[in-house]
């Protein structure tokens, strides 16, 4: 038996932004002659170029990491130059986490200072904790202190990221008020404090659909400058985003499959955009809106799953059969109301698009061929 060749893929499944795009960051740093805020690796102009893409004077191509309005990215970067924290707000799938990671990578060279917000996140995740073995043996001491990502960022003068801020309980969120207003974190047990080094700031993300879960207090909201990230403006832009991200995933995972074609991607994007909007692209037919977000991120997931099916259980080329299960799974979250909306869409719209015949048949096959 012949041993398989050694894999040539990187040792990690998903490199951090500063690892994956190290060459671009180095090229930007070398070409960047504009003023840089204290501890920043790049100037604000270079950070925006890194995020949105461009071509440097020496011909180096900087790939776009985020596709959207340039002014929004400029506002986000300008906020981080000031003493106000940045809140990226938007519906699911608007690349809030993706943008925050790349901003931290470009500014601090480190996107790993991260607090993930959940309903179970404790205040220690934002402030500090204790090594209880040392605490019991020695009492409160600097050696027994376990620093949070926020505390480490304050010491370094770096960017720290807080994901899904509104999923945290309100009393946990408010642990950030003193940090963001006074730029200091008291450690009462030691009778001391940590004052933030120049360059420290915080990027938080929050989901539009989580409003009312744990809304920010007025005191905390005042400490943020909020940038609302919209969904892609038109179908062509969204198709481009999906195609690029799917291609990147396929390259990193070494899928033995032909890349997704633009027609297949456009079909998924069209379905999602029409159901999100509650009307067809031509505005002629009103539609029921399903409960799911049907975001760009979900379109990427659907196409990626379809490619995996094509690679391992299909012909090696993406087909409507490979896409159908992912589309139906993304749309039908509520088995009653969403199923009604989906069936009406299939019968009123998809069935009457001649070029979508195979897609209609594939979706109907999942329902056992039942009609609307």
N, C-alpha and C positions, 0 to 999 in steps of 0.2 A: 504493500500500500504506500502510495506517495504522500508524504506529509504536505499539508496545504502551505502556501507561501505565507511568510510573516506579514501581518497586516501593516499597511503603511499609514493608517489613519492616526491622528493624534491620540495621546494617552487619555484624553478626557472626551466625553461625549459632546459637551458644549463648552468651548473655551469662553472665558470672560471677554468682554468687548476689548479691553486693553491688551489681551493676548491675541485675539483673532485679527485685530487691526493694528498690531504693533508697528508694522512697516509704514502704514499711512500716518500714524501719530508721530513717528520719528521724522518722516519727511516734512510734515507740517511744522514740527518744532524747529527743524533746520531752516526752513524758509520763512518762518514767522519773525518779522522785525517790528511788530507793533507792540505797544506797551502791554505788559501782563500784570494783572493784579497779584498781590502777594500770595505766594505758594502755588499759583496757577501754572500748569505745565504749558498752556497755550494762551494766547490773547483771546479776548471775546470774539474777534473776527475769525480767528482760526478755529475756534470751537464751532461756530456756526458753519464754517466751510466743511469741517469734519462731519457734522451731522447731515448737512444737505448735499454735500458732494461738490466737486469742482475740479479744475485742472490747475496745477501749480505752474510757476514760471519755467521750471525745468522739465515740464511735460508729465510729471507724476499725476496720475488720475486718482482722485479721492472719490470713492464710491458713496452714493447717498445711503444713509442709514435710516432716514425718516423722510417720507414724502408728504409734504403739506405746505402750508403757508409760511413763507420765509419770515414774515413779520412776527408770527407767533413764536418761532424759535428765537428770534432776536430778543423779543420781550422776555422769554424765559432766561436766556443767558444774561441779559442786562439785570434782571432781578437778582441773580446769584452774585453779581458784582457788589450789590448793596447789602445792607444788613437785614433785609427781609427774606424770609424763606419762600420757597416756590411750591405751590400746589398745582399739580397737573390733574385736571378734572375732565371726565368724559365718560361716555357709555363704554361698556366692555368692548375690547377689540380696537380701540383707537390708538394703540401703541404707547400708552402712558409709561408702562414699565420699561419698554424698549427704549424710549427716549430718555428716561431718567438714567438708565444704565449707561447710555452713550455719553450723556452730559457728564456724569461722574467720571467716566473713563478719560474723557478729553481734558477735563479740568484738573482732576487730582491724580490721574493715572491709576486709579483704584476704584472699581465699582462694587467691591465686595463688602463695604461697610453698609450693611442692610438689616433692617428690622422688618419682618413680615407681620403685618397686622392681621389678627384673627379675633374672634370673640373670646378666645382664651389667652390672649397676650397679656402678660403681667407687667406691672409698672417697672420691674427690674429690667425688662428688655429695653426700655428707653433710658433708664438711669444707671443702675449698677446692682450687682448682687454680691453674694459672699460665698467663698469656699468654706463650707460649714465645718469641715474637719479642722482647718486652721483657725477658724473663728472660735471653735470650742477649746482648742488647745492654747491659743495665744490671745484671744480676745480680738476686738476690732483693730485692724492694722492695715497699712497699705498692701502688705503681702497677701492678706486674706481677701482683698477687694477683687471682684470679678467685673471688669469694665464692660459696659455695653458698647455696641457700635457707635452710638451717639457720643459717649464719653471718649472713645478712641479718636473719633473725628475731631472733637474739640481740642484734644491735646496736639494733634497733628496739623490742624488748620486745613482739614479736608472736607469734602462733600460726603454727607451721610444720606442714605435713602430710607424712607419709611413707606412701605407699600400698603395699600388698602387702609389708609388712616381711619376712615369712618367705620371700619369693622371692629376697631378697638373700643372697649367700654369708655364712656366719657371721662371717668376719673383717671384712666390710664392716659388718654389723650392729653389731659391737662398737665401731666408731668412735663410736657414740652413748653409750657408757658414761660417759666423762668429761664429755660435754656434759650428760647428764641427772643425774649425781651431783654434779659440782663446779660445774655451770653455767658452765663455761669451756671454751674451745677453744684449745689451745696452737698457735702457729704457729712451729714450731721453726726454720724457715729464717730467720725474722726475729728470733728470740730474744724473741718477744712472745706475747701471748695476747689473746683477746677474751673479756671477761666479759659474761654475759647481763644485759641491762637488765631492770628489773622488768616483769613482764607476759609474759615469754617462757615459752612452753611448747610441747609437741609432741603432736600427735595422729597415731597410727599406726593403720593398718588391717591386718588379717590374715585369711586365709581358713581356716576350719575344715578344709577339705579338703586344705590344703597342709601340715598337720601331718606332720612327718617329712621334709619337703623340706629346710628349713633352720631347724630349731627354734631358738627364742631360747635363748641361754645363760642360766644361772641368774642371773648378774650383771646381765644386761640385763633379764630378766623382772622382777626385783625393783624396777626403776626405773619400772615401769608399774603403773597401776591398770587392771585389765581389766574391760570391760563387754561382756557377750555379748549380741548383738542377735539375737533370735529371729525366726523366720518369723511372718507374721501369724497371730493366734490362731485366727481362724475364717474361713469362706469369705466372709461379708459384708464383713469388714474388708479382705480381699485384693481382692475385687471393687471396693471403693471406691478402693483405692490404684491399681489398674490403670486404672480409668475416669478418675481425675483426671490421672494422668500421660499417658495417651493423649490426653486432651483438650488438655493443655498442649502436647504435641508437635504435635498437629494445628493448634493456633493459631499456633505459632511457624513451622511449615513451610507454612502456608496451603494445606492440602490441600483440593481442590475436591470434598469428599465429605461425606455425612451422618455425624454422629458415631456411634461404635460404640454399639449397643444393649446394655442390661444383660444380656439373655439370651445374646447371643454371648459377652460377656466372662465371664459366669458359667459357660458351657460350658467355656471354656478353663481357667479357674481350677479348676473341678471335676476336669477330667482331670488337671491337674498335681498337685492336692492328693491325689487318690486314688492316683496312681502313686507319689508321694513317700512316702505313708504305707504303701503295700503292702496296702491294703484299701479297699473302697468306703466311701462316706460313712455308709452304714447299718451298716457293720461286718459285713455278711453274707458278703462274698466276699473271699477272700485273693487278692492280686495279686503278680506278680513286680515287683520294683523295678528300673527302668532305671538305667543308669550315670550319666546326667546329673543335674544338680541340680534341674531343673524349678522354678526360683525365680520369685519375683514379677517380677523384672527380665526373665526370659525370657517370661513371660506378656505383659508390656507390649510386648516386641519382636514377639511373634506377632501380637497384635492390631494393632499399628502397621503391620506388613508386610501384614496382611490389608486394612487400610484403603488402603494404597498400591495394592494390586492392584485393589481396588474402584474407586478413583478413576481409574486409568489404563487398566485392561483389563476392567473390569466395568461394573455398572449404576450405580455411584455410591453404592450401599448395601452394607454389609458382609454377606456371605453365608457359608454353611458351606463353599462351594467356595473362597472367599478365605482362610478360616482353616485348612483342612485341611493344606495343604502346610507351613505354619509349625508347626503342632502336631506333625506327623510328623517334621519336621526337628529339632525340639527334643527329642523323645522318643528317636528312633533315632540315637544317637551311635555305638554299636557295631553294625555291620551284621548281626551274628549274634545275640548275646544280647539286645540291645535290640529287634531285630525280632521275636524270639519273644515277649518280654514285651508288645510292642505288639499283635501279632496276637491273643494270648490276651485282652488287655483289650478289643479291638474285638469279639471274638466272645462273650465271657462277660458283658460289661457294656454296651457301647455298642449292640450289636445289639438288646438287649432293652429299651431305653428308647424308647418309642414316639415321644416328642417329639424324639428325636435321630436319626430316620431319615435325614434329608438329610445330616447330618454323617457318619453311618456310610457312606452311599453315596459321599460325596465322598472320604473316607479310603480306601475300598476302590478307588475309581477310580484313585488314585495307584499302587496295586499291580496295576493291570490287572485288577481284579475278582477277584483270587484269594481263596479262603477260608482260614480258619485251619486 
